[in-house]
């Protein structure tokens, strides 16, 4: 079952750490956000496969925005 991964803070996408089709474990960084000169990982809530990434590096996201989908 697909699960949306949401940004928990407003920031800029600094790095896309996982690509579609990649298997991740619970707690693995999927996206890294930069906010107030700090790098903050957005982690996978559970083990699964990244279905899609909905952001690009350099893009600004708001708290609650869906940044990726996990299968």
Buried (B, 14 or more C-beta within 10 A) or exposed (E): EEBBBBBBBBBBBBEBBBEEEEEBEEEBBBBBBBBEEEEBBBBBBEEBBBBBBBBEEEEEBEEEBEBBBBE
